[in-house]
């Protein structure tokens, strides 16, 4: 049986109008949605505010959509749309890590000298033809790995770059693990050997120049917390231009603050070490420089001694017998009881250096002060009136 509304035209019109109202409501809801505003190109509001308040007249165009004639992107505001990019800095270019080159890149010419920690050769670079010094580290008898003295020497030479410290070019290796060489600039003369062939000492002006160079190199070492501990004329090189180069860093040592106990190198002439002190400072280098100073002036060693006892005796006879008044803590040093008892209260430095100026004698006296705390530093020595 058919419904009574089946053929009623008015009911059909009502159904159509009801469907249209539902469609309008769905259209309004979708138009208010953020997705409609994004797809239609209509700028959405943020908290009730137009984005043009933040960007002026500029608005963002939808990424990924192409502009067509008649589109909203053809407007002047859209034409001025900025391109926002995050600046990315370029990555720094670091050198590629490479292994040490072979010693075969150098041709050995002759043997120069041999020391406690290595043998030095004169060599030629096969590529450039430059003459260099090639130091072979003594590792043949090592049974406990790479020696700490060689590590200290290489580390110190690579760290301490100064015009008056010998320059290290590279480290090269041979076919065996025991064949390790340090390639350095070739310096023509050994200062001690050069002085042994001199008929007369250096001029006072020459002594000043050499001392300034030595003190400036020592100041750099101490600024980098390094003690050389083996400064002597045989470890100073001199080129044909009159420039000193500090070399042989086998006993060099980094130190810190506060300073701890250190080994006692017997080559250093400072009295605190000869008396067995285990705690010492950079003042040991200044004592050595004072002895070098006197040797440059007189062309002979100031305190020649074959043993520690003889060294102490010559020191006390030249500079006078120390005591707790001029050197606090002297009587508490380990080897003070073994010092020969004799009376010599005077400083006879002037008798050994009759031609040295008063300023020069004052500087040397401050370098050869018994008390390490009162001993002059390298920085202070460079400002001394002797150099003015």
Protein Blocks (a to p, Z undefined) as FASTA:
>chain_A
ZZfklmgmklmmmmmmmmmmmmmmmmmmmmmpmklmmmnopacdeehiafklmnojaccd
dehiacdehiaklpmklmmpccdddddddddddddddddddfklpccfbdfbdcfkbccd
ddddfklopacddddddfklpcgbjafklmmmmmmmmmmgcfkbccdfbdcddfbfklcc
ddddddfbdfklmmmmpfbdcdfklmmmmmmmmmmmmmmmmmnopafklacfklpccdfk
opacdehjllgccdddddddddddfkbcbfklmnopabdcfklmmmmmmmmmmmmmnopa
fbgcfbfklmmmmmmmmnopadfklmghklmpmklmmpccdddfbccklmmmmmbcfklm
mmmmmmmgfblmlpccfklmmmpmklZZ
